[in-house]
Amino acid sequence: MTVAFRNVDVAPGSPVESWPYEAIVTVIERGTVTDWLLLTAAFSRDPWGVVARQVEEYLGYEQPYGVGPLLTRAIARARSQAEARERAAVAQEVADLVARSGLSLAELASRIGTSRSRLSTYRSGSVTPSAALLLRLRTTVDALTS
């Protein structure tokens, strides 16, 4: 960290997530690219976490030239990437459940109250099923395989 904090106690090397709000603001206002990378790494680790929320809070009333838009985009990118990973994980779970069921796509779709084409979109990841439908799919496959 290259920023000297005034009136803020932050141990060198301490995780950004443990910093007080004033330290986050100091890094935004007076930090360098190296310091801002610490913030963006925290966004990547937890896109909706405390650091991202504190940066959003600050940027809600102050828009420092240059770094403000960059940090806003970094948060949005981290969240978009996290959502893509989550969608891929759900698609993989659907594919695993379909394979485990031993039924054809049409048969399994009929048993859970959807169409073969819709179940196919869930399996490919182009559409994410509702939590209720995913639960129904799990329950149905569990009943078939137990």
Secondary structure as UniProt FT lines:
FT   TURN            12..13
FT   HELIX           16..18
FT   HELIX           21..30
FT   HELIX           33..45
FT   TURN            47..48
FT   HELIX           50..61
FT   TURN            65..66
FT   HELIX           67..101
FT   HELIX           105..112
FT   HELIX           116..124
FT   HELIX           131..145
//
